[in-house]
Amino acid sequence: MRGSTPRLDPVAVVGPGSVGLALAARLAGQGHPVTLCGRPGSPPVSSVTWSDGRETRTVGVEWYGDPAEVRPFAQVVVATKLHQGEAARAWLERLVDRDTVVIVAQNGIEHRERVAPHAAAGQVAPVLVHFNAERRDRDLVDIRQDGPGLVVGDDAPGRRARALLDRTGLGVHTSADFTTAAWEKLMVNAVANPVTALTCRRVEVFGDPSVRDLSAAMLTEVAAVGRAEGARLPAEAVDDVLAWINARPAGAGSSMLADRVAGRRLEYDGLLGAVIRRARAHSLAVPMCTAVLALVAALDTTPFAAATPHDTFKRQEQ
């Protein structure tokens, strides 16, 4: 419980999924009054329990399910899935004023575009999430460190975000070249997520030569688009990503695979869709990414026939 922990500035967290719960719980544990903003009609959450394998703590939070009931906050964290933009925008209309910093803890590269016009570019702090979180219930989340934790840009909103996120204890790194950092992560997500979702297999699928060749072709396209966008991706970027995927622990999955198994909507547009939109802007051909996007988009209209028990897949946020 909070006990005698000093009371700090309030924070609103939009999107009480795995990442949102993890950030909310860690901030509340440091004394920030945290408001969780969830779906209208959802059962309220008054506390969150988090575990990181070393300790387990329960912290109190406040819950709102109706955007009309909230006021502007100085600090807002957006942690919804990429396809939940309409729900997030309804909250941002009420939570954001000209003094608010909006911390966008989502996948992809279009962080600022997703929260416009509710926040000016100078108010938005894109954040790359490199820890894993598994929501095991509406108020229960497991947190596992993986890599740098959180990455923010080296600009005014990024520094405001870091001042807050440092309190999570998850590790925060400032990148002077956020564009490159974002594309490095997108290279992983734009391939690992759709391939595992399409095959309903974990990372061992990348050991198949044909799948590895397909992945290398996709990664080559993503890297070309990223370089056109200004990302400084080295010549060995494709091999580096494949080596990273190959080094994942046995049984590791992806957030898109977990969503498919659970029958939830898939986050393909903000990943592969973003690559293709940027490719068109630079008149670059990305035939492999375009084909895979068409296939994974079709999954959203096809119910998953569960051939494997759901509990064999870990709900991981990458």
Residue frames as qw, qx, qy, qz and C-alpha x, y, z in Angstrom:
[[0.000, 0.887, 0.462, 0.000, 0.00, 0.00, 0.00],
 [0.311, 0.785, -0.055, 0.533, 1.04, 3.63, -0.31],
 [0.657, -0.443, -0.367, 0.488, 1.55, 4.10, 3.42],
 [0.251, -0.819, -0.061, 0.513, 3.67, 7.18, 4.05],
 [0.551, 0.198, 0.436, 0.684, 4.89, 7.52, 0.43],
 [0.002, 0.442, 0.069, -0.895, 4.89, 11.24, -0.45],
 [0.496, 0.662, 0.547, -0.127, 2.01, 12.39, -2.63],
 [0.298, -0.227, 0.444, 0.814, 3.12, 13.57, -6.07],
 [0.344, 0.290, -0.212, -0.868, 1.46, 15.07, -9.16],
 [0.744, 0.261, 0.511, -0.342, -1.66, 13.29, -10.50],
 [0.010, 0.297, -0.779, -0.552, -1.37, 11.19, -13.66],
 [0.783, 0.291, 0.224, -0.503, -4.11, 9.96, -15.99],
 [0.217, -0.253, 0.884, 0.327, -3.50, 6.68, -17.80],
 [0.705, 0.354, -0.034, -0.613, -5.65, 6.04, -20.87],
 [0.763, 0.308, -0.540, -0.179, -5.84, 2.34, -21.69],
 [0.565, -0.528, 0.557, -0.300, -5.74, -0.11, -18.75],
 [0.927, 0.253, -0.271, -0.050, -4.18, -2.94, -20.77],
 [0.891, -0.158, -0.178, 0.387, -0.89, -4.63, -19.97],
 [0.472, 0.286, -0.116, 0.826, 1.38, -1.62, -20.51],
 [0.246, -0.648, -0.080, -0.717, -1.11, 0.85, -19.04],
 [0.795, -0.568, -0.178, -0.117, -1.60, -1.21, -15.88],
 [0.809, -0.064, -0.189, 0.553, 2.15, -1.68, -15.47],
 [0.268, 0.401, -0.075, 0.873, 2.90, 2.04, -15.74],
 [0.459, -0.650, -0.145, -0.588, -0.09, 3.00, -13.58],
 [0.856, -0.452, -0.240, 0.068, 0.88, 0.55, -10.85],
 [0.706, 0.004, -0.180, 0.685, 4.52, 1.59, -10.72],
 [0.068, 0.488, -0.006, 0.870, 3.65, 5.30, -10.67],
 [0.612, -0.629, -0.190, -0.440, 0.98, 4.83, -8.00],
 [0.866, -0.289, -0.286, 0.292, 3.49, 2.88, -5.94],
 [0.503, 0.127, -0.156, 0.841, 5.72, 5.96, -5.88],
 [0.092, -0.479, -0.464, 0.739, 2.95, 8.22, -4.61],
 [0.146, 0.026, -0.381, -0.913, 1.39, 9.60, -7.79],
 [0.543, 0.334, 0.545, -0.544, -2.42, 9.72, -7.62],
 [0.037, -0.114, 0.805, 0.582, -3.27, 7.67, -10.73],
 [0.628, 0.353, 0.292, -0.628, -6.54, 7.79, -12.63],
 [0.301, 0.007, 0.878, 0.371, -7.24, 4.87, -14.95],
 [0.491, 0.399, -0.036, -0.773, -9.43, 5.74, -17.95],
 [0.289, -0.009, 0.944, 0.158, -11.21, 2.68, -19.30],
 [0.144, -0.253, -0.725, -0.624, -14.10, 1.63, -21.48],
 [0.484, -0.193, 0.140, -0.842, -17.58, 2.91, -20.59],
 [0.876, -0.134, -0.143, -0.440, -19.49, 0.24, -18.72],
 [0.663, 0.233, -0.663, 0.257, -16.42, -1.73, -17.72],
 [0.705, -0.623, -0.321, 0.111, -16.25, -2.83, -14.09],
 [0.021, -0.935, 0.266, -0.232, -14.19, -0.27, -12.15],
 [0.802, 0.072, -0.394, 0.444, -10.67, -1.02, -10.97],
 [0.363, -0.914, 0.010, -0.182, -9.81, 0.47, -7.57],
 [0.479, -0.690, 0.523, 0.145, -6.41, -1.13, -7.11],
 [0.762, 0.529, -0.368, -0.063, -3.73, -2.80, -9.21],
 [0.775, -0.481, 0.395, 0.111, -1.43, -5.63, -8.14],
 [0.595, 0.703, -0.387, -0.034, 1.89, -5.95, -9.93],
 [0.842, -0.393, 0.335, 0.154, 4.61, -8.57, -9.70],
 [0.409, 0.794, -0.432, -0.123, 8.08, -8.60, -11.22],
 [0.861, 0.155, -0.466, 0.129, 9.29, -11.97, -9.96],
 [0.389, 0.207, -0.571, 0.693, 11.01, -10.41, -6.96],
 [0.086, 0.207, 0.580, -0.783, 8.15, -8.65, -5.21],
 [0.088, -0.549, -0.727, -0.402, 4.41, -8.23, -5.42],
 [0.036, -0.207, -0.358, 0.910, 2.62, -5.01, -4.48],
 [0.049, 0.685, 0.700, 0.198, -0.93, -3.71, -4.52],
 [0.145, -0.143, -0.083, 0.976, -1.55, 0.00, -5.01],
 [0.254, 0.665, 0.596, -0.372, -4.71, 2.09, -5.08],
 [0.143, 0.067, 0.460, 0.874, -5.93, 3.88, -8.21],
 [0.404, 0.443, 0.347, -0.721, -8.99, 5.86, -9.26],
 [0.315, 0.209, 0.837, 0.396, -11.20, 4.70, -12.13],
 [0.393, 0.497, 0.111, -0.766, -13.29, 6.58, -14.69],
 [0.466, 0.228, 0.809, 0.277, -15.27, 5.06, -17.53],
 [0.280, 0.843, 0.450, 0.091, -16.84, 8.25, -18.88],
 [0.494, 0.220, 0.038, 0.840, -14.65, 10.98, -20.45],
 [0.147, -0.747, -0.252, -0.598, -17.27, 13.60, -19.52],
 [0.678, -0.706, -0.206, 0.011, -16.39, 13.10, -15.85],
 [0.747, -0.225, -0.026, 0.625, -12.70, 14.03, -16.01],
 [0.010, 0.977, -0.038, -0.209, -10.80, 17.31, -16.03],
 [0.588, 0.700, -0.353, 0.198, -7.46, 18.22, -17.64],
 [0.843, -0.455, 0.072, 0.277, -4.32, 16.66, -16.19],
 [0.018, -0.872, 0.423, 0.246, -0.78, 17.97, -16.39],
 [0.055, -0.416, 0.887, 0.192, 0.46, 14.46, -17.22],
 [0.853, 0.214, 0.166, -0.446, -1.40, 11.98, -19.41],
 [0.232, -0.330, 0.879, 0.254, -0.14, 8.55, -20.47],
 [0.776, 0.319, -0.107, -0.533, -1.73, 7.00, -23.57],
 [0.219, -0.349, 0.910, 0.048, -1.27, 3.22, -23.58],
 [0.788, 0.324, 0.304, -0.427, -4.15, 2.02, -25.76],
 [0.659, 0.109, 0.637, 0.386, -3.67, -0.36, -28.65],
 [0.132, -0.191, 0.381, 0.895, -3.07, 1.37, -31.98],
 [0.130, -0.353, -0.733, -0.566, -6.52, 0.50, -33.34],
 [0.265, -0.672, -0.647, 0.246, -8.25, 2.03, -30.31],
 [0.273, 0.138, 0.049, 0.951, -7.68, 5.58, -31.54],
 [0.289, -0.576, -0.381, -0.664, -11.29, 6.72, -31.33],
 [0.671, -0.617, -0.405, 0.078, -11.57, 5.70, -27.68],
 [0.589, -0.227, -0.152, 0.761, -8.28, 7.44, -26.85],
 [0.126, 0.336, 0.209, 0.910, -9.32, 10.63, -28.64],
 [0.438, -0.694, -0.434, -0.372, -12.53, 10.85, -26.61],
 [0.675, -0.577, -0.257, 0.382, -10.45, 10.90, -23.44],
 [0.506, -0.009, 0.061, 0.861, -7.86, 13.33, -24.83],
 [0.041, -0.644, -0.358, -0.675, -10.59, 15.84, -25.62],
 [0.545, -0.779, -0.214, -0.225, -11.24, 16.11, -21.88],
 [0.816, -0.439, -0.071, 0.370, -7.82, 15.40, -20.36],
 [0.615, 0.075, 0.146, 0.772, -5.57, 17.72, -22.37],
 [0.077, 0.975, 0.156, -0.136, -5.10, 21.44, -22.18],
 [0.487, 0.814, -0.236, 0.213, -2.20, 23.61, -23.33],
 [0.216, -0.737, 0.587, -0.256, -0.08, 22.72, -20.28],
 [0.927, -0.131, 0.314, -0.157, -0.49, 18.95, -20.56],
 [0.086, 0.520, -0.807, -0.266, 2.35, 16.64, -21.58],
 [0.917, 0.127, 0.063, -0.372, 0.96, 13.59, -23.41],
 [0.230, -0.486, 0.836, 0.105, 3.18, 10.53, -23.04],
 [0.834, 0.286, -0.165, -0.442, 2.35, 8.12, -25.88],
 [0.351, -0.409, 0.842, -0.026, 3.51, 4.65, -24.84],
 [0.842, 0.366, 0.256, -0.301, 2.51, 2.76, -27.96],
 [0.700, -0.006, 0.554, 0.451, 4.04, 0.76, -30.79],
 [0.508, 0.724, 0.382, 0.267, 4.77, 2.15, -34.23],
 [0.465, 0.007, 0.074, 0.882, 6.17, 5.48, -35.44],
 [0.054, -0.552, -0.390, -0.735, 3.08, 7.71, -35.68],
 [0.336, -0.411, -0.652, 0.541, 2.86, 8.74, -32.03],
 [0.002, 0.300, 0.124, -0.946, 2.31, 12.45, -32.61],
 [0.298, -0.075, -0.565, -0.765, -0.10, 11.93, -35.49],
 [0.376, -0.358, -0.852, -0.063, -2.29, 9.68, -33.35],
 [0.250, -0.566, -0.576, 0.534, -2.94, 12.28, -30.65],
 [0.032, 0.119, -0.172, -0.977, -3.39, 15.29, -32.95],
 [0.188, 0.647, -0.022, 0.738, -5.33, 17.58, -32.93],
 [0.606, -0.735, -0.292, -0.090, -5.80, 17.30, -29.16],
 [0.605, -0.670, 0.140, 0.407, -2.17, 18.01, -28.35],
 [0.365, 0.880, -0.286, -0.101, 0.39, 20.13, -30.18],
 [0.839, 0.323, -0.372, 0.231, 3.58, 18.42, -31.30],
 [0.196, 0.550, -0.520, 0.624, 5.52, 20.20, -28.56],
 [0.613, -0.400, 0.360, -0.578, 3.28, 18.60, -25.91],
 [0.974, 0.056, -0.069, -0.207, 3.71, 15.01, -27.11],
 [0.196, -0.629, 0.752, -0.013, 6.41, 12.66, -25.84],
 [0.875, 0.180, -0.386, -0.229, 6.61, 9.42, -27.86],
 [0.461, -0.543, 0.674, -0.194, 7.84, 6.52, -25.73],
 [0.663, 0.263, -0.675, -0.187, 9.21, 3.18, -26.91],
 [0.765, -0.425, 0.324, -0.361, 8.25, 0.34, -24.56],
 [0.529, 0.444, -0.723, 0.011, 10.92, -2.35, -24.19],
 [0.257, -0.197, 0.843, -0.430, 9.67, -4.16, -21.11],
 [0.372, -0.190, -0.830, -0.370, 7.23, -7.06, -21.21],
 [0.371, -0.066, 0.499, -0.781, 3.92, -6.93, -19.38],
 [0.296, -0.203, -0.888, -0.286, 1.27, -9.63, -19.06],
 [0.467, -0.218, 0.219, -0.828, -2.16, -8.66, -17.75],
 [0.173, -0.040, -0.983, 0.044, -3.49, -11.73, -15.94],
 [0.058, -0.663, -0.732, 0.148, -6.70, -10.05, -14.78],
 [0.100, 0.880, 0.276, 0.372, -8.32, -6.62, -14.91],
 [0.295, -0.917, 0.180, -0.200, -6.26, -5.55, -11.89],
 [0.789, -0.428, 0.396, 0.192, -3.27, -7.90, -12.02],
 [0.611, 0.759, -0.224, 0.012, -0.14, -7.48, -14.17],
 [0.845, -0.295, 0.201, 0.397, 3.22, -9.25, -14.36],
 [0.243, 0.940, -0.224, -0.086, 6.20, -7.13, -15.41],
 [0.882, -0.120, 0.233, 0.391, 9.42, -8.49, -16.91],
 [0.062, -0.821, 0.308, 0.477, 12.44, -6.41, -17.83],
 [0.785, 0.277, 0.439, 0.338, 13.71, -6.83, -21.40],
 [0.478, 0.512, 0.186, 0.689, 16.22, -4.41, -22.85],
 [0.219, 0.238, -0.193, 0.926, 16.28, -0.68, -22.08],
 [0.004, -0.468, -0.685, 0.559, 12.82, -0.51, -20.46],
 [0.266, 0.871, 0.392, -0.131, 11.56, 2.80, -21.86],
 [0.485, 0.010, 0.265, 0.833, 13.09, 5.12, -24.47],
 [0.127, 0.893, 0.345, -0.260, 12.20, 8.81, -24.87],
 [0.551, 0.651, 0.110, 0.511, 13.43, 11.53, -27.18],
 [0.489, -0.295, -0.191, 0.798, 15.93, 14.20, -26.23],
 [0.002, -0.486, -0.277, -0.829, 13.57, 17.18, -26.49],
 [0.243, -0.298, 0.347, -0.855, 11.44, 19.25, -24.12],
 [0.815, -0.201, -0.042, -0.542, 8.43, 16.89, -23.89],
 [0.829, 0.121, -0.531, 0.124, 10.79, 13.91, -23.75],
 [0.263, 0.277, -0.602, 0.701, 12.55, 15.40, -20.75],
 [0.525, -0.262, 0.233, -0.776, 9.20, 16.04, -19.04],
 [0.908, -0.036, -0.295, -0.296, 8.24, 12.44, -19.73],
 [0.651, 0.222, -0.626, 0.367, 11.51, 11.12, -18.36],
 [0.107, -0.364, 0.503, -0.777, 11.09, 13.06, -15.12],
 [0.767, -0.162, 0.152, -0.602, 7.85, 11.12, -14.59],
 [0.930, 0.152, -0.300, -0.150, 8.81, 7.72, -16.01],
 [0.319, 0.477, -0.703, 0.421, 12.06, 7.53, -14.05],
 [0.460, -0.321, 0.525, -0.640, 9.82, 6.91, -11.05],
 [0.912, 0.047, -0.162, -0.373, 8.53, 3.64, -12.51],
 [0.543, -0.526, 0.654, 0.022, 11.88, 1.95, -11.84],
 [0.884, 0.339, 0.322, -0.010, 11.61, 0.26, -15.24],
 [0.547, -0.228, 0.401, 0.699, 14.64, 2.08, -16.64],
 [0.398, 0.874, 0.245, -0.134, 14.37, 5.11, -18.93],
 [0.582, -0.152, 0.354, 0.717, 16.86, 5.99, -21.65],
 [0.266, 0.830, 0.063, -0.485, 17.00, 9.22, -23.64],
 [0.694, 0.209, 0.494, 0.480, 17.78, 8.90, -27.34],
 [0.033, -0.587, 0.167, 0.792, 19.23, 11.81, -29.28],
 [0.255, 0.191, -0.681, -0.660, 18.12, 9.99, -32.46],
 [0.554, 0.127, 0.633, -0.526, 14.59, 8.90, -31.63],
 [0.703, 0.462, -0.213, -0.497, 13.75, 8.35, -35.31],
 [0.434, 0.397, -0.808, -0.034, 16.36, 5.60, -35.57],
 [0.175, -0.112, 0.860, -0.467, 15.34, 4.07, -32.24],
 [0.650, 0.263, 0.333, -0.630, 11.68, 3.96, -33.33],
 [0.718, 0.458, -0.383, -0.357, 12.48, 2.32, -36.66],
 [0.184, 0.356, -0.903, 0.157, 14.75, -0.22, -35.00],
 [0.381, 0.068, 0.771, -0.506, 11.84, -1.31, -32.85],
 [0.689, 0.418, 0.066, -0.588, 9.40, -1.17, -35.76],
 [0.437, 0.440, -0.746, -0.244, 11.63, -3.53, -37.75],
 [0.028, -0.071, 0.958, -0.275, 11.09, -6.14, -35.05],
 [0.415, 0.303, 0.594, -0.619, 7.38, -5.50, -34.53],
 [0.568, 0.482, -0.189, -0.640, 6.45, -5.22, -38.21],
 [0.523, 0.313, -0.766, -0.208, 7.77, -8.74, -38.83],
 [0.089, 0.075, -0.927, 0.356, 7.64, -10.74, -35.59],
 [0.428, 0.195, 0.497, -0.730, 4.04, -9.78, -34.79],
 [0.712, 0.341, -0.133, -0.599, 2.33, -10.59, -38.11],
 [0.488, 0.328, -0.799, -0.123, 4.39, -13.73, -38.81],
 [0.008, -0.026, 0.907, -0.420, 3.58, -15.28, -35.43],
 [0.509, 0.264, 0.376, -0.728, -0.07, -14.25, -35.71],
 [0.652, 0.383, -0.390, -0.526, -0.42, -15.70, -39.22],
 [0.520, 0.244, -0.819, -0.013, 1.24, -19.01, -38.35],
 [0.758, -0.543, -0.017, -0.361, -0.10, -19.26, -34.78],
 [0.879, -0.038, -0.280, 0.385, 3.41, -20.24, -33.76],
 [0.442, -0.849, 0.052, 0.285, 5.86, -18.71, -31.35],
 [0.077, 0.865, -0.405, -0.288, 9.32, -17.44, -32.24],
 [0.581, -0.227, 0.742, 0.244, 10.57, -20.91, -33.19],
 [0.669, 0.637, 0.380, -0.045, 8.76, -20.37, -36.50],
 [0.219, 0.918, -0.287, -0.163, 11.64, -18.13, -37.56],
 [0.465, -0.446, 0.740, 0.191, 13.87, -21.20, -37.53],
 [0.733, 0.426, 0.528, 0.058, 12.10, -22.45, -40.65],
 [0.428, -0.140, 0.400, 0.798, 14.27, -21.50, -43.66],
 [0.128, 0.550, 0.592, 0.574, 11.32, -20.38, -45.77],
 [0.280, -0.887, -0.366, 0.027, 9.92, -18.20, -42.97],
 [0.508, -0.575, 0.098, 0.634, 13.36, -16.76, -42.29],
 [0.358, 0.139, 0.491, 0.782, 13.74, -15.86, -45.99],
 [0.058, -0.759, -0.536, -0.366, 10.33, -14.19, -46.01],
 [0.430, -0.830, -0.216, 0.281, 11.20, -12.28, -42.85],
 [0.508, -0.315, 0.250, 0.762, 14.52, -11.13, -44.29],
 [0.214, 0.419, 0.532, 0.704, 12.75, -9.83, -47.41],
 [0.238, -0.856, -0.433, -0.152, 10.21, -7.94, -45.27],
 [0.534, -0.695, -0.056, 0.478, 12.93, -6.51, -43.06],
 [0.465, 0.012, 0.360, 0.808, 14.89, -5.34, -46.08],
 [0.023, 0.658, 0.492, 0.570, 11.83, -3.39, -47.23],
 [0.423, -0.850, -0.306, 0.073, 11.19, -1.92, -43.76],
 [0.587, -0.449, 0.087, 0.668, 14.82, -0.84, -43.45],
 [0.342, 0.283, 0.414, 0.795, 14.71, 0.90, -46.84],
 [0.171, -0.800, -0.419, -0.394, 11.65, 2.89, -45.79],
 [0.577, -0.736, -0.178, 0.306, 13.19, 3.72, -42.44],
 [0.544, -0.178, 0.201, 0.795, 16.33, 5.07, -44.12],
 [0.134, 0.526, 0.443, 0.714, 14.17, 7.20, -46.40],
 [0.388, -0.833, -0.348, -0.182, 12.54, 8.58, -43.25],
 [0.030, 0.836, -0.357, 0.415, 15.92, 9.53, -41.83],
 [0.853, -0.472, 0.214, -0.061, 16.65, 6.51, -39.64],
 [0.190, 0.717, -0.670, -0.030, 20.34, 5.62, -39.53],
 [0.943, -0.105, 0.269, -0.166, 19.99, 1.87, -39.93],
 [0.224, -0.595, 0.705, 0.315, 23.27, 0.03, -40.60],
 [0.512, 0.332, -0.658, -0.442, 23.81, -2.34, -43.50],
 [0.282, 0.036, -0.950, 0.131, 23.59, -5.28, -41.09],
 [0.435, -0.123, 0.314, -0.835, 20.24, -4.14, -39.62],
 [0.824, 0.015, -0.318, -0.468, 18.32, -7.08, -41.11],
 [0.677, 0.117, -0.692, 0.223, 20.76, -9.64, -39.73],
 [0.024, 0.215, -0.594, 0.775, 20.73, -7.90, -36.35],
 [0.634, -0.118, 0.120, -0.755, 16.94, -8.16, -36.08],
 [0.866, 0.058, -0.444, -0.225, 16.89, -11.81, -37.10],
 [0.484, 0.195, -0.710, 0.473, 19.62, -12.55, -34.57],
 [0.253, -0.208, 0.452, -0.830, 17.61, -10.75, -31.86],
 [0.803, -0.057, -0.098, -0.585, 14.50, -12.78, -32.67],
 [0.789, 0.162, -0.591, 0.042, 16.54, -15.98, -32.72],
 [0.276, 0.234, -0.679, 0.639, 17.87, -15.16, -29.24],
 [0.573, -0.370, 0.069, -0.728, 14.38, -14.91, -27.72],
 [0.326, -0.224, 0.861, -0.319, 13.72, -17.54, -25.05],
 [0.137, -0.139, -0.931, -0.309, 11.93, -20.70, -26.12],
 [0.086, -0.589, -0.795, 0.121, 8.18, -20.24, -26.12],
 [0.025, -0.419, -0.118, 0.900, 8.26, -16.46, -26.50],
 [0.341, 0.631, 0.678, 0.160, 5.29, -15.11, -28.41],
 [0.142, 0.168, 0.155, 0.963, 4.09, -11.69, -29.51],
 [0.266, 0.279, 0.437, -0.813, 1.29, -9.32, -28.58],
 [0.540, 0.250, -0.343, -0.727, -0.40, -9.87, -31.95],
 [0.429, 0.018, -0.898, -0.091, -0.31, -13.64, -31.53],
 [0.032, -0.216, -0.782, 0.584, -1.86, -13.29, -28.07],
 [0.387, 0.301, 0.119, -0.863, -4.55, -11.00, -29.47],
 [0.532, 0.157, -0.629, -0.545, -5.38, -13.45, -32.24],
 [0.320, -0.079, -0.931, 0.158, -5.64, -16.38, -29.84],
 [0.042, 0.327, 0.638, -0.696, -7.90, -14.32, -27.55],
 [0.214, 0.640, 0.699, 0.236, -10.11, -13.21, -30.45],
 [0.097, -0.798, -0.158, 0.573, -9.18, -9.54, -30.09],
 [0.517, 0.856, 0.022, 0.008, -8.58, -7.05, -32.90],
 [0.827, -0.046, 0.101, 0.552, -5.06, -6.97, -34.27],
 [0.184, -0.859, 0.045, 0.477, -2.61, -4.06, -34.24],
 [0.717, 0.180, 0.444, 0.507, -1.49, -4.41, -37.87],
 [0.325, 0.868, 0.249, 0.281, -2.32, -0.98, -39.26],
 [0.240, -0.952, 0.190, 0.008, -0.02, 0.91, -36.92],
 [0.638, -0.434, 0.549, 0.322, 2.83, -1.49, -37.68],
 [0.504, 0.144, 0.663, 0.535, 2.87, -2.78, -41.27],
 [0.237, 0.842, 0.468, 0.125, 0.30, -0.20, -42.31],
 [0.190, -0.922, 0.101, 0.322, 2.60, 2.60, -41.14],
 [0.503, -0.310, 0.592, 0.548, 5.49, 1.12, -43.14],
 [0.415, 0.448, 0.674, 0.416, 3.39, 1.02, -46.30],
 [0.065, 0.954, 0.285, -0.064, 2.08, 4.57, -45.83],
 [0.280, -0.807, 0.311, 0.416, 5.62, 5.91, -45.47],
 [0.540, -0.042, 0.678, 0.497, 6.79, 3.79, -48.41],
 [0.356, 0.719, 0.546, 0.239, 4.16, 5.37, -50.64],
 [0.089, -0.969, -0.041, 0.228, 5.25, 8.84, -49.53],
 [0.273, -0.668, 0.548, 0.424, 8.76, 8.02, -50.79],
 [0.733, 0.498, -0.270, -0.376, 7.58, 6.09, -53.90],
 [0.061, -0.433, 0.898, -0.046, 9.19, 2.90, -52.57],
 [0.773, -0.020, -0.492, -0.401, 7.89, -0.55, -53.50],
 [0.267, -0.342, 0.795, -0.425, 7.29, -2.88, -50.55],
 [0.664, 0.015, -0.540, -0.517, 5.60, -5.92, -52.14],
 [0.481, -0.073, -0.845, 0.221, 6.34, -8.43, -49.36],
 [0.015, 0.142, 0.566, -0.812, 5.08, -6.15, -46.60],
 [0.484, 0.086, -0.143, -0.859, 2.00, -5.30, -48.67],
 [0.633, -0.026, -0.714, -0.299, 1.18, -8.98, -49.19],
 [0.366, -0.139, -0.805, 0.446, 1.63, -9.88, -45.53],
 [0.191, 0.094, 0.317, -0.924, -0.48, -6.89, -44.47],
 [0.595, -0.003, -0.388, -0.704, -3.32, -8.10, -46.68],
 [0.613, -0.094, -0.784, -0.010, -3.18, -11.54, -45.07],
 [0.253, -0.155, -0.690, 0.660, -2.99, -10.36, -41.47],
 [0.317, 0.025, 0.071, -0.946, -5.77, -7.81, -42.05],
 [0.628, -0.092, -0.584, -0.505, -7.99, -10.68, -43.22],
 [0.385, -0.099, -0.846, 0.356, -7.52, -12.37, -39.84],
 [0.151, 0.064, 0.414, -0.895, -9.64, -9.68, -38.22],
 [0.646, 0.080, -0.153, -0.743, -12.65, -10.96, -40.17],
 [0.747, 0.065, -0.648, -0.133, -11.97, -14.64, -39.46],
 [0.700, -0.615, 0.211, -0.297, -12.63, -16.09, -35.99],
 [0.114, 0.551, -0.820, 0.105, -9.68, -18.00, -34.55],
 [0.920, -0.133, -0.286, -0.234, -10.31, -21.76, -34.41],
 [0.314, -0.723, 0.571, -0.227, -8.39, -22.61, -31.25],
 [0.884, 0.180, -0.431, -0.004, -6.39, -25.71, -32.04],
 [0.531, 0.146, -0.576, 0.604, -4.01, -24.98, -29.15],
 [0.408, -0.716, -0.520, 0.224, -5.10, -24.14, -25.58],
 [0.087, 0.926, 0.041, 0.364, -5.06, -20.42, -24.95],
 [0.557, -0.811, 0.176, 0.033, -2.97, -20.74, -21.81],
 [0.848, -0.033, 0.218, 0.481, 0.04, -21.94, -23.83],
 [0.403, 0.607, 0.134, 0.671, 0.50, -18.46, -25.26],
 [0.377, -0.464, -0.339, 0.726, 1.92, -15.71, -23.11],
 [0.173, 0.913, 0.335, 0.154, 0.30, -12.32, -23.50],
 [0.586, -0.313, 0.032, 0.747, 3.41, -10.29, -24.07],
 [0.215, 0.965, 0.116, -0.099, 3.65, -6.57, -24.85],
 [0.748, 0.001, 0.167, 0.642, 6.74, -5.81, -26.92]]
